Amino acid sequence: MQTDVWNILDSCAFFTQIHPDGNLATVVDIESEIVNRQSKQYYSSLVNKGLKIIEPSKESIELVERKAVETGDYDVLSSVDLKILALGYELKGTIVSDDFAVQNICLHMELEAIGCNGKKIKEIRNWKYKCSACNKIADKKENACSVCGSKDVFRIKVK
């Protein structure tokens, strides 16, 4: 039985400098999302104070990718988001993210999630993609509608 409680930090924790105390972890690639000097300094400070940089397993990433495809969130998640989710799955940790797609996957996977801004989604959502020209509905995002060729395809919530 795991006794350590982990908080997995997404980029919002470094931008806002708001996150729970305790065991903190993130992924190597998070640095690519931390762009301003103040956030970079905060990241370095946390590393010096014991922030763990952990790369999740390929198997965990693939599991998260499958779940994201299933929910329709895959096309709006970055590779860093997928790794954050995979690490949260491995460590059974609370994911700290303002990204609602990340929070949605957490709900689907029964992982705890909190937002840096205090906002949190309240319901599980599934998404599909709809062509605005011919109304074709697709499970995956397409660059152009396979029926009419329109490039105006957008995400819609499904029940």
Secondary structure, 3 states (H helix, E strand, C coil): CCCCCEEEECHHHHHHCCCCCCEEEECHHHHHHCCCHHHHHHHHHHHHCCCEECCCCHHHHHHHHHHHHHHCCHHHCCHHHHHHHHHHHHHCCEEECCCHHHHHHHHHHCCCEECCCCCCCCCCCEEEEEECCCCCEECCCCCCCCCCCCCCEEEEEEC
